[in-house]
Amino acid sequence: MRHLPLLVLTLLAPACTDRMSPSDDRWGRGGELIAMSGGEGGARYACATCHGARGEGNGFDAPRLAGLPRGYLQKQLEDYAAGLRAHEVMRDVARFLDSAERVRVADYYAALPAQALPPATGEAVAAATPALYAKACQQCHGVAGAGTQSGPPLNAQPAFYLTQQLQDWQVAKRRNDGNHVMLKVAQQLRPEEVHQLGLYLAQIPARPAAAAR
């Protein structure tokens, strides 16, 4: 019986730590449950709060995530966490997750069917806008905004969100791309062209990304 205290300590040891092995928490830290519950951050930081239950976005300032490339989604989360992409709420959301959890969230949304809310406005797109898109954006973002290896899909994103992002690129508030290509492109656009590009892309239906990244 003199070995009993050692046995008791051995059995109790796992209960004295809050560290978990990956298999211990396969439900609590899965990509879907993090997206729905917010993980360690709680419901306030749940992706679904702003981006919708199926990653469809809110039709205004929160983009659709469903069907976007996992590499792009993961990079944005890493950039938010590192302060390379400015957004106060998203910074906090990303920092509540560790790198492995960011990968799981990215995997979850990338695997969802591409879907989005209908455009928030029926404002007509100027006849010259498709040609403007082809000249300024298509090389990186693909035909009809479906994305390429160089740039994420833009189709079926909210017009307000797209306009806001282009405006942020113009003033270098957003600058988390390689070689500052977006800064150079955005600064060549006039305000009305920025507005029209947002309208044009928002009205293109969501479809699977053209290339996985």
C-alpha positions as CSV (number, residue, x, y, z in Angstrom):
1,M,0.0,0.0,0.0
2,R,3.0,2.3,0.3
3,H,2.8,2.9,-3.4
4,L,-0.8,4.2,-3.3
5,P,0.0,7.9,-3.0
6,L,2.2,7.7,-6.1
7,L,-0.6,6.0,-8.0
8,V,-3.2,8.6,-6.9
9,L,-0.9,11.4,-8.0
10,T,-0.4,9.7,-11.4
11,L,-4.2,9.4,-11.9
12,L,-4.9,13.0,-10.8
13,A,-2.1,14.6,-12.8
14,P,-4.2,15.1,-16.0
15,A,-6.8,17.0,-14.0
16,C,-4.3,19.5,-12.8
17,T,-3.5,21.0,-16.2
18,D,-5.6,23.0,-18.7
19,R,-3.4,21.8,-21.6
20,M,-5.1,19.5,-24.1
21,S,-3.8,17.3,-26.8
22,P,-5.3,17.8,-30.3
23,S,-7.5,14.7,-29.9
24,D,-8.9,15.9,-26.5
25,D,-10.7,18.9,-28.1
26,R,-11.7,17.7,-31.6
27,W,-15.2,19.1,-31.1
28,G,-14.6,22.3,-29.3
29,R,-11.9,23.6,-31.6
30,G,-13.2,22.3,-35.0
31,G,-13.5,24.8,-37.7
32,E,-17.3,24.8,-37.8
33,L,-17.8,25.1,-34.1
34,I,-15.2,27.9,-33.9
35,A,-17.0,29.7,-36.7
36,M,-20.4,29.3,-35.0
37,S,-19.4,29.8,-31.4
38,G,-16.3,32.1,-31.5
39,G,-14.1,29.6,-29.7
40,E,-12.3,31.1,-26.7
41,G,-13.6,34.6,-27.6
42,G,-17.2,33.6,-27.2
43,A,-20.3,34.4,-29.3
44,R,-19.3,38.1,-29.8
45,Y,-16.4,36.9,-31.9
46,A,-18.2,34.1,-33.7
47,C,-17.6,34.4,-37.5
48,A,-21.3,33.7,-38.1
49,T,-22.3,36.8,-36.2
50,C,-21.2,39.0,-39.1
51,H,-20.6,36.6,-42.0
52,G,-23.8,34.5,-41.7
53,A,-24.6,31.0,-40.7
54,R,-23.3,29.6,-44.0
55,G,-20.6,32.1,-44.8
56,E,-22.8,34.2,-47.1
57,G,-21.9,37.6,-45.7
58,N,-24.2,40.3,-44.5
59,G,-24.7,42.0,-47.8
60,F,-23.1,45.2,-46.6
61,D,-19.7,45.4,-44.9
62,A,-19.0,41.7,-44.0
63,P,-17.9,39.7,-47.1
64,R,-19.0,36.2,-48.0
65,L,-16.5,33.6,-46.9
66,A,-18.2,30.5,-48.3
67,G,-16.2,28.9,-51.1
68,L,-13.2,31.3,-51.0
69,P,-9.8,29.7,-51.3
70,R,-8.4,28.3,-48.0
71,G,-5.0,29.9,-48.5
72,Y,-6.5,33.3,-49.0
73,L,-8.7,33.0,-45.9
74,Q,-5.9,31.7,-43.8
75,K,-3.6,34.6,-44.9
76,Q,-6.2,37.2,-44.0
77,L,-6.7,35.7,-40.5
78,E,-2.9,35.7,-40.0
79,D,-2.6,39.3,-41.3
80,Y,-5.4,40.5,-39.0
81,A,-3.7,38.8,-36.0
82,A,-0.4,40.4,-36.9
83,G,-1.8,43.8,-37.5
84,L,-1.0,43.8,-41.2
85,R,-4.6,44.2,-42.2
86,A,-6.4,46.8,-40.1
87,H,-9.8,46.0,-38.6
88,E,-10.3,46.3,-34.9
89,V,-12.9,43.5,-34.5
90,M,-11.2,41.1,-36.9
91,R,-7.9,41.7,-35.2
92,D,-9.4,40.5,-31.9
93,V,-11.2,37.6,-33.6
94,A,-8.0,36.4,-35.2
95,R,-5.9,36.8,-32.0
96,F,-8.3,34.6,-30.0
97,L,-7.3,31.8,-32.4
98,D,-4.0,30.1,-32.6
99,S,-2.5,29.2,-36.0
100,A,-3.9,25.7,-36.1
101,E,-7.4,27.1,-35.4
102,R,-7.1,29.7,-38.1
103,V,-6.3,26.9,-40.5
104,R,-9.4,24.9,-39.4
105,V,-11.6,27.9,-39.8
106,A,-10.2,28.6,-43.3
107,D,-10.7,24.9,-44.2
108,Y,-14.3,25.0,-43.0
109,Y,-15.3,28.1,-45.1
110,A,-13.4,27.0,-48.2
111,A,-15.3,23.7,-48.2
112,L,-18.7,25.4,-48.1
113,P,-20.7,25.8,-51.3
114,A,-20.1,29.3,-52.8
115,Q,-23.2,31.4,-51.8
116,A,-24.0,35.0,-51.1
117,L,-27.0,37.2,-50.3
118,P,-28.6,39.0,-53.3
119,P,-27.2,42.4,-54.2
120,A,-28.4,45.1,-51.8
121,T,-29.1,47.5,-54.6
122,G,-30.6,47.3,-58.1
123,E,-28.6,50.3,-59.3
124,A,-27.6,49.9,-62.9
125,V,-24.0,49.1,-63.8
126,A,-22.5,51.5,-66.4
127,A,-21.9,50.0,-69.8
128,A,-18.2,50.6,-69.6
129,T,-17.7,48.8,-66.3
130,P,-17.1,45.3,-67.7
131,A,-14.3,46.6,-69.9
132,L,-12.9,48.6,-67.0
133,Y,-12.8,45.4,-64.9
134,A,-11.2,43.4,-67.7
135,K,-8.4,46.1,-68.0
136,A,-7.8,46.8,-64.3
137,C,-8.7,43.6,-62.4
138,Q,-9.1,40.6,-64.5
139,Q,-5.5,39.5,-64.8
140,C,-5.3,38.8,-61.1
141,H,-9.0,38.2,-60.1
142,G,-10.1,36.2,-63.2
143,V,-12.9,36.3,-65.7
144,A,-16.2,37.4,-64.0
145,G,-14.3,37.8,-60.7
146,A,-13.9,34.1,-60.2
147,G,-10.3,34.4,-58.9
148,T,-7.0,33.0,-60.1
149,Q,-3.8,31.8,-58.5
150,S,-2.8,35.4,-58.0
151,G,-6.0,36.9,-56.5
152,P,-9.1,35.9,-54.7
153,P,-12.6,35.8,-56.1
154,L,-14.5,39.1,-56.0
155,N,-17.8,37.9,-57.5
156,A,-20.9,38.1,-55.3
157,Q,-19.2,40.2,-52.6
158,P,-21.2,43.2,-51.3
159,A,-20.8,46.3,-53.3
160,F,-20.3,48.4,-50.2
161,Y,-17.5,46.1,-49.0
162,L,-15.8,46.1,-52.3
163,T,-15.9,49.8,-52.6
164,Q,-14.6,50.2,-49.1
165,Q,-11.7,47.9,-49.7
166,L,-10.7,49.7,-52.9
167,Q,-10.9,53.0,-51.0
168,D,-8.7,51.5,-48.3
169,W,-6.2,50.3,-50.9
170,Q,-6.1,53.8,-52.4
171,V,-4.9,55.5,-49.2
172,A,-2.8,52.5,-48.1
173,K,-5.0,51.7,-45.1
174,R,-5.0,48.2,-46.5
175,R,-1.6,47.1,-47.8
176,N,-1.3,43.4,-47.1
177,D,-0.7,42.2,-50.7
178,G,2.5,41.4,-52.4
179,N,4.5,44.1,-54.1
180,H,1.7,46.7,-53.4
181,V,0.0,45.8,-56.6
182,M,-3.4,46.7,-55.3
183,L,-2.2,50.1,-54.1
184,K,-1.0,50.9,-57.6
185,V,-4.1,49.7,-59.3
186,A,-6.6,51.3,-56.9
187,Q,-4.9,54.7,-57.1
188,Q,-5.5,54.8,-60.8
189,L,-9.3,54.5,-60.3
190,R,-11.6,57.5,-60.1
191,P,-14.3,57.5,-57.4
192,E,-17.1,56.7,-59.8
193,E,-15.1,53.8,-61.2
194,V,-14.6,52.4,-57.7
195,H,-18.3,52.6,-57.2
196,Q,-19.1,51.0,-60.5
197,L,-16.7,48.1,-60.0
198,G,-18.4,47.4,-56.6
199,L,-21.8,47.3,-58.3
200,Y,-20.6,45.1,-61.2
201,L,-18.9,42.5,-59.1
202,A,-21.7,42.3,-56.5
203,Q,-24.2,41.4,-59.3
204,I,-22.1,38.4,-60.6
205,P,-23.5,35.2,-59.0
206,A,-21.3,33.3,-56.5
207,R,-19.6,30.2,-58.0
208,P,-16.7,28.0,-56.9
209,A,-13.3,29.6,-57.0
210,A,-11.6,29.2,-60.3
211,A,-8.4,27.8,-58.7
212,A,-7.6,26.4,-55.3
213,R,-5.0,28.3,-53.3
